[in-house]
Amino acid sequence: MDVCERWVPNPGHPGGGKRRDLFGLVDLVAVRDTQTMGVQTTSATNVSAHLTKMTDPLHRPLLHALVAAGWLVVCHGWRKSTREGRACPHGVGQRCGCRFTLHRCVDLTGGV
């Protein structure tokens, strides 16, 4: 597995640049034997926005090309959770013993 998201400096852009995903779709690539998986990662609350972007007219042909090449493409939504699996009541910045867990996984392979 490797990270495919990179920082692209741009002095004219607010914040000095922006993050760019592989093909505009993928943050991570995982390979095992003959299987390749592209993973878009985000917070659990932003999964819908990422799904909309990944299937918009600009990105749909790229998504279709990855699926045609045999890739599994998924979107993972993470949230900070207690050990019992409930949402963390302490806040993201707190050192509370809660951990980030996969809350939602959406497979885009079948929807292309």
C-alpha positions, 0 to 999 in steps of 0.5 A: 500500500502507498499514499498517492495524495500529494501537496501541489504548491501554488503561491496564488492559491489560498493556503499556498497550494492544494492537495491532489489525489491520484487521478483526482480520485485515489488517496491510497493504492493497495496491491495484493497478488492480482488485486488492486484497490484504490481508496479515497479516505475522508471523515464519515461526515464527508463521504457523500461529498466525495462520492458526488465528486468521484461520480461527477462528469469530470471524474466518472471517465477516470473511475470507469477506466480504473474499474475497466482495468480491474481495480476495486475502488472504494471510499472509506469514511472514518470517525473517532470512536470509543472502545465500545464503538460509539462516537467520541464525545470528547472532541477530535483534539482531545487525548481521550483514548478514543480511536479512529475507526472505519465507519462507512465503506462504499464500493464504487466498482458496481456503480460505474 
